[in-house]
Amino acid sequence: MGVILEIVDGRLAMRSDADAPSSGMSIDLGSIDVRALGGHPLVRAVGKGAGHVVDATAGLGGDAWILAASGRTVVALERHPSIHAVLEDALMRARRTPALAPVAARITLSQADARHALAEAAGGAWAILVDPMFPPKAKSALAPRDIRLVKEAVGDDADAANLLAVALATTVPRIIVKRPHEAPPLGDEPHHVIESRLVRYDIYDRPHLMHRP
Ligand SMILES: C[S@@+](CC[C@H](N)C(=O)[O-])C[C@H]1O[C@@H](n2cnc3c(N)ncnc32)[C@H](O)[C@@H]1O
């Protein structure tokens, strides 16, 4: 089985080739709840110092959208071509929707493997978010069908620990890893942890890199 792209109601959508034609999933960034973002655990994990953030694992764009809606500029990297295409289409529609355009304008999406692109993308960033696929059976914040499709497309992100090592090798002061509650840290023990109902955010801080001009 694989995933295929199709146009449904004028939107680029993705479905499993076992699913019925025209049943594809597209992304609606305008449906993401961006009220009361100050208390959102991801926004708290990124912290007050953040102006520019790299989302190394953009996926369906929910986290990038929340960060941009909270006022950060976001460089989002996604390596899977179909997921990147569906997200780029959603961003393009958001840029044309007046109520969404200011948030969409703060997100720059590239199709790239963050393990190779991070060193350049991370210049001047305050934080890098790493949110690889959750291990099997872990609860995810994504809707079940979205998880199934993304998993069918990308598998298990078995190189996620390597991605964290690359992120830690940059000069970015804060690295945040989104993990299911039951999973061990992706690398060493984090310095801080922020818990939310479905997930936790493991935070790796490098205080010597935190000075700002
Ligand atoms: C769990 S999803 C991310 C969900 C995302 N945070 C959201 O809000 O929708 C993981 C995504 O990261 C992508 N990914 C994993 N490793 C990557 C890498 N090294 N570079 C770029 N994208 C990567 C996968 O292709 C997948 O789309």
The ligand as an SDF file (V2000), in Angstrom:
LIG
                    3D

 27 29  0  0  0  0  0  0  0  0999 V2000
    4.4600   13.1650   13.8910 C   0  0  0  0  0  0  0  0  0  0  0  0
    4.6330   13.9920   12.3650 S   0  0  0  0  0  0  0  0  0  0  0  0
    4.7930   15.6850   12.8210 C   0  0  0  0  0  0  0  0  0  0  0  0
    3.4660   16.2890   13.1690 C   0  0  0  0  0  0  0  0  0  0  0  0
    3.5090   17.7950   13.2370 C   0  0  0  0  0  0  0  0  0  0  0  0
    4.2280   18.2640   14.4070 N   0  0  0  0  0  0  0  0  0  0  0  0
    2.1240   18.3800   13.1680 C   0  0  0  0  0  0  0  0  0  0  0  0
    1.8030   19.2750   13.9860 O   0  0  0  0  0  0  0  0  0  0  0  0
    1.3700   17.9700   12.2760 O   0  0  0  0  0  0  0  0  0  0  0  0
    6.2990   13.6580   11.8910 C   0  0  0  0  0  0  0  0  0  0  0  0
    6.6550   14.2660   10.5410 C   0  0  0  0  0  0  0  0  0  0  0  0
    8.0460   14.5640   10.5570 O   0  0  0  0  0  0  0  0  0  0  0  0
    8.5810   14.2480    9.3070 C   0  0  0  0  0  0  0  0  0  0  0  0
   10.0200   14.0030    9.5290 N   0  0  0  0  0  0  0  0  0  0  0  0
   10.5860   13.0600   10.2960 C   0  0  0  0  0  0  0  0  0  0  0  0
   11.9200   13.1430   10.2720 N   0  0  0  0  0  0  0  0  0  0  0  0
   12.1970   14.2020    9.4660 C   0  0  0  0  0  0  0  0  0  0  0  0
   13.4160   14.8060    9.0340 C   0  0  0  0  0  0  0  0  0  0  0  0
   14.6220   14.3010    9.4010 N   0  0  0  0  0  0  0  0  0  0  0  0
   13.3630   15.8810    8.2270 N   0  0  0  0  0  0  0  0  0  0  0  0
   12.1450   16.3770    7.8280 C   0  0  0  0  0  0  0  0  0  0  0  0
   10.9580   15.8300    8.1800 N   0  0  0  0  0  0  0  0  0  0  0  0
   10.9890   14.7600    8.9920 C   0  0  0  0  0  0  0  0  0  0  0  0
    7.8260   13.0220    8.8540 C   0  0  0  0  0  0  0  0  0  0  0  0
    7.9010   12.8660    7.4390 O   0  0  0  0  0  0  0  0  0  0  0  0
    6.4270   13.3420    9.3560 C   0  0  0  0  0  0  0  0  0  0  0  0
    5.6790   14.0270    8.3770 O   0  0  0  0  0  0  0  0  0  0  0  0
  1  2  1  0
  2  3  1  0
  2 10  1  0
  3  4  1  0
  4  5  1  0
  5  6  1  0
  5  7  1  0
  7  8  2  0
  7  9  1  0
 10 11  1  0
 11 12  1  0
 11 26  1  0
 12 13  1  0
 13 14  1  0
 13 24  1  0
 14 15  1  0
 14 23  1  0
 15 16  2  0
 16 17  1  0
 17 18  1  0
 17 23  2  0
 18 19  1  0
 18 20  2  0
 20 21  1  0
 21 22  2  0
 22 23  1  0
 24 25  1  0
 24 26  1  0
 26 27  1  0
M  CHG  2   2   1   9  -1
M  END
$$$$
